[in-house]
Amino acid sequence: MIARIDVWLKRVPNWAVWLAGFIPLAWLVWLVISNDLGVDPVKEIEHRLGKIALWFLIGGLVITPLRKFVGLNLLRYRRAIGLLAFIYVVLHLMAWAVFDMGLLLSQAANDLFRRPYLIFGISAFILLIPLAITSNKASIRKLGANWRRLHWLVYPAVLLGVVHYLWQMKVIRTEGWIWLAVALLLLATRIKFPKSSR
């Protein structure tokens, strides 16, 4: 069964992944146009974009365990998923900077002190910048083994993103704890234990 799914997925072109990745954004734009985002549309836009970014960040981490434990190889789509995650992080940050802060640096700085969980989100964004810049074949060839080490930054970036998401809740809901548990579980699959020698 897994082998058949794997064969079928290999036929899916990368552009289809990109197209599917922008469906949540298209839906959000429709909700804005139809004025269907509730009493605080700015807050809703920010939260929806942030949550979509987390979906793709977690989705990128799922690819390796799927290949290792299930035998489903989605490596060819990891770059697209990672870049989609970065795009939604950028949109999330822009929504806060433009709609919430009005591009006023002094107001944004005050907001960082008033809501310190924002620092965790911005830190995650900063860690993702070099990953997005080097997500191309030329960078892989140029950096060699250092490319893989550089992209380990995705792990602390995901943790920072999850903490940012949890902290902004007045009361952490079950959904928040599930995000944290899933992130920690996926990171735990990366731990390499030394092989015992006889």
C-alpha positions as CSV (number, residue, x, y, z in Angstrom):
1,M,0.0,0.0,0.0
2,I,2.8,2.5,1.0
3,A,4.7,1.6,-2.1
4,R,1.7,2.4,-4.3
5,I,1.2,5.7,-2.6
6,D,4.9,6.5,-3.0
7,V,4.8,5.7,-6.7
8,W,1.7,7.9,-7.1
9,L,3.2,10.8,-5.2
10,K,6.3,10.8,-7.4
11,R,4.0,11.7,-10.3
12,V,2.9,14.9,-8.5
13,P,4.8,17.9,-9.9
14,N,6.3,20.5,-7.6
15,W,4.0,23.2,-9.0
16,A,1.1,21.3,-7.7
17,V,2.6,21.5,-4.2
18,W,3.0,25.2,-4.6
19,L,-0.5,25.6,-5.9
20,A,-1.9,23.6,-2.9
21,G,0.3,25.6,-0.6
22,F,-1.4,28.9,-1.6
23,I,-4.9,27.6,-1.1
24,P,-5.0,28.7,2.6
25,L,-3.9,32.2,1.6
26,A,-6.5,32.4,-1.1
27,W,-9.1,31.3,1.4
28,L,-7.9,34.0,3.8
29,V,-8.1,36.6,1.1
30,W,-11.7,35.5,0.4
31,L,-12.6,35.9,4.1
32,V,-11.2,39.4,4.0
33,I,-13.1,40.3,0.9
34,S,-16.3,38.9,2.3
35,N,-15.8,40.6,5.6
36,D,-16.1,37.3,7.4
37,L,-13.2,37.5,10.0
38,G,-15.1,38.5,13.1
39,V,-14.9,41.6,15.2
40,D,-11.1,41.8,15.1
41,P,-10.0,41.0,11.5
42,V,-6.4,42.2,12.0
43,K,-5.9,39.8,14.9
44,E,-7.6,37.0,12.9
45,I,-5.4,37.6,9.9
46,E,-2.2,37.5,12.0
47,H,-3.3,34.3,13.9
48,R,-4.3,32.5,10.7
49,L,-1.1,33.3,8.9
50,G,1.0,32.3,11.9
51,K,-0.9,29.0,12.2
52,I,-0.5,28.2,8.5
53,A,3.2,28.9,8.8
54,L,3.4,26.4,11.7
55,W,1.5,23.8,9.6
56,F,4.2,24.0,6.9
57,L,7.1,24.1,9.4
58,I,5.8,20.9,11.1
59,G,5.1,19.4,7.7
60,G,8.7,19.9,6.7
61,L,9.8,18.1,9.8
62,V,7.4,15.2,9.1
63,I,9.1,14.3,5.8
64,T,12.2,12.6,7.3
65,P,10.3,10.4,9.8
66,L,7.9,9.4,7.1
67,R,10.8,8.2,4.9
68,K,12.6,6.6,7.8
69,F,9.8,4.8,9.6
70,V,7.0,4.4,7.0
71,G,8.9,4.2,3.7
72,L,7.1,7.2,2.2
73,N,9.7,9.4,0.3
74,L,8.6,13.1,0.0
75,L,12.1,14.6,0.0
76,R,11.5,16.1,-3.5
77,Y,8.8,18.4,-2.0
78,R,10.7,19.4,1.2
79,R,12.2,22.6,-0.4
80,A,8.7,23.8,-1.6
81,I,7.2,23.1,1.8
82,G,10.0,24.9,3.6
83,L,9.8,27.9,1.3
84,L,6.0,28.0,1.7
85,A,6.5,28.0,5.5
86,F,8.9,30.9,5.2
87,I,6.5,32.9,3.0
88,Y,3.7,32.5,5.5
89,V,6.1,33.5,8.3
90,V,6.9,36.7,6.3
91,L,3.2,37.4,5.7
92,H,2.5,36.8,9.4
93,L,5.2,39.3,10.4
94,M,4.1,41.8,7.7
95,A,0.5,41.6,9.0
96,W,1.7,42.6,12.4
97,A,4.1,45.3,11.2
98,V,1.7,46.9,8.7
99,F,-1.9,46.3,10.0
100,D,-1.2,46.3,13.7
101,M,1.8,48.6,14.1
102,G,1.3,50.8,11.1
103,L,5.0,50.5,10.2
104,L,5.8,52.7,13.2
105,L,9.2,51.4,14.6
106,S,8.7,53.1,18.0
107,Q,5.3,51.5,18.4
108,A,6.7,48.1,17.3
109,A,9.5,48.4,19.8
110,N,7.1,49.1,22.6
111,D,5.0,46.2,21.6
112,L,8.0,43.9,21.8
113,F,8.5,44.9,25.5
114,R,4.8,44.7,26.2
115,R,4.4,41.3,24.5
116,P,7.8,39.5,24.8
117,Y,6.5,36.4,23.0
118,L,6.9,38.5,19.9
119,I,10.6,38.3,20.4
120,F,10.4,34.5,20.1
121,G,8.5,34.8,16.8
122,I,10.9,37.3,15.3
123,S,13.9,35.2,16.4
124,A,12.4,32.2,14.6
125,F,12.0,34.4,11.5
126,I,15.6,35.5,11.6
127,L,16.8,31.8,11.9
128,L,14.7,31.0,8.8
129,I,16.2,33.7,6.6
130,P,19.5,31.9,5.8
131,L,17.6,28.7,5.2
132,A,15.3,30.4,2.6
133,I,18.3,32.1,0.9
134,T,20.2,28.9,0.6
135,S,17.3,26.7,-0.5
136,N,18.7,26.2,-4.0
137,K,21.0,23.8,-5.8
138,A,23.8,26.4,-6.2
139,S,24.0,26.9,-2.4
140,I,24.0,23.2,-1.8
141,R,27.0,22.8,-4.2
142,K,28.8,25.8,-2.7
143,L,28.3,25.0,1.0
144,G,28.8,21.3,0.7
145,A,28.5,19.6,4.1
146,N,28.0,22.9,5.8
147,W,24.6,23.3,4.0
148,R,23.2,20.5,6.1
149,R,24.6,22.0,9.3
150,L,23.2,25.4,8.4
151,H,19.7,23.9,7.9
152,W,19.7,22.4,11.4
153,L,18.6,26.0,12.3
154,V,15.1,24.8,11.4
155,Y,14.9,22.9,14.6
156,P,15.3,25.8,17.0
157,A,13.2,27.9,14.7
158,V,10.3,25.5,15.0
159,L,10.6,25.4,18.8
160,L,10.7,29.2,18.9
161,G,7.7,29.3,16.7
162,V,5.7,26.9,18.9
163,V,6.7,28.8,22.1
164,H,5.6,32.0,20.4
165,Y,2.3,30.4,19.6
166,L,1.7,29.0,23.1
167,W,2.8,32.2,24.9
168,Q,0.4,34.4,23.0
169,M,-2.5,32.4,24.4
170,K,-4.0,33.8,27.6
171,V,-4.9,30.2,28.5
172,I,-3.0,27.5,26.7
173,R,-5.7,25.3,25.0
174,T,-5.3,21.6,24.2
175,E,-4.4,22.5,20.6
176,G,-1.4,24.4,21.9
177,W,-0.1,21.4,23.9
178,I,-0.6,19.1,20.9
179,W,1.5,21.5,18.7
180,L,4.3,21.3,21.3
181,A,4.1,17.5,21.7
182,V,4.2,17.0,17.9
183,A,7.2,19.3,17.5
184,L,9.1,17.7,20.4
185,L,8.3,14.2,19.0
186,L,9.5,15.1,15.5
187,L,12.7,16.7,16.9
188,A,13.3,13.5,19.1
189,T,13.3,11.4,15.9
190,R,16.4,13.3,14.9
191,I,18.4,12.2,17.9
192,K,21.1,9.7,17.0
193,F,22.0,7.4,19.8
194,P,25.5,5.8,19.8
195,K,25.5,2.2,18.7
196,S,26.4,-0.2,21.3
197,S,29.6,-2.2,20.6
198,R,30.1,-5.8,21.6
